[in-house]
């Protein structure tokens, strides 16, 4: 009877060690997953900053285009005015 109990305790110890190793591997996998998530968050933040700057540059470009269009319209008006009302 004691022999069976000793065998059972030995098997339980082996199972406990295997369980501890599995838990350790799961913790390592969780740590790797957390690091990957952190890197993904950093990349997302960086992409958001690039997107923001591209929107700002596009807005500035649009304003410059608008100013150019206004300047062209003013120039056309003065050309017309000069043609219709010669000095």
C-alpha positions in Angstrom: 0.0 0.0 0.0 2.8 2.4 0.9 4.4 1.5 -2.4 1.3 2.6 -4.3 1.1 5.8 -2.2 4.8 6.6 -2.9 4.2 6.0 -6.6 1.2 8.2 -6.6 3.1 10.9 -4.8 6.0 10.6 -7.3 3.5 10.9 -10.2 1.9 13.9 -8.5 5.2 15.5 -8.1 6.1 14.9 -11.8 2.7 16.3 -12.8 3.2 19.3 -10.6 6.6 20.0 -12.2 5.1 19.7 -15.6 2.3 22.0 -14.6 4.8 24.5 -13.3 6.8 24.4 -16.5 3.6 24.8 -18.6 2.6 27.8 -16.4 6.1 29.3 -16.9 5.9 28.9 -20.7 2.4 30.4 -20.7 3.7 33.4 -18.7 6.6 33.8 -21.2 4.1 33.7 -24.1 2.0 36.3 -22.3 5.0 38.5 -21.9 5.9 38.1 -25.6 2.3 38.9 -26.5 2.4 42.0 -24.2 5.6 43.2 -25.8 4.1 42.7 -29.3 1.1 44.6 -28.3 3.2 47.5 -27.0 5.2 47.6 -30.3 1.9 47.6 -32.2 0.6 50.5 -30.1 3.8 52.4 -30.7 3.5 51.8 -34.5 -0.1 52.9 -34.4 0.8 56.1 -32.6 3.6 56.8 -35.0 1.3 56.2 -38.0 -1.3 58.5 -36.4 1.3 61.3 -36.1 2.3 60.8 -39.8 -1.3 60.9 -40.8 -1.9 64.1 -38.8 1.1 65.8 -40.4 0.0 64.7 -43.9 -3.4 66.2 -43.2 -1.8 69.5 -42.0 0.4 69.6 -45.1 -2.6 68.9 -47.3 -4.5 71.7 -45.7 -1.7 74.1 -46.1 -1.4 73.0 -49.8 -5.1 73.6 -50.3 -4.8 77.1 -48.7 -1.9 77.9 -51.0 -3.9 76.7 -54.0 -6.8 78.8 -52.9 -4.6 81.9 -52.6 -3.2 81.2 -56.0 -6.7 80.9 -57.5 -7.7 84.2 -55.8 -4.5 85.9 -57.1 -5.3 84.5 -60.6 -8.9 85.8 -60.5 -7.7 89.2 -59.4 -5.1 89.3 -62.2 -7.8 88.3 -64.7 -10.1 91.0 -63.4 -7.5 93.7 -63.7 -6.6 92.4 -67.2 -10.3 92.6 -68.2 -10.6 96.0 -66.6 -7.5 97.3 -68.5 -8.9 95.9 -71.7 -12.4 97.4 -71.3 -11.2 100.7 -69.9 -8.0 101.7 -71.7 -6.2 104.8 -70.5 
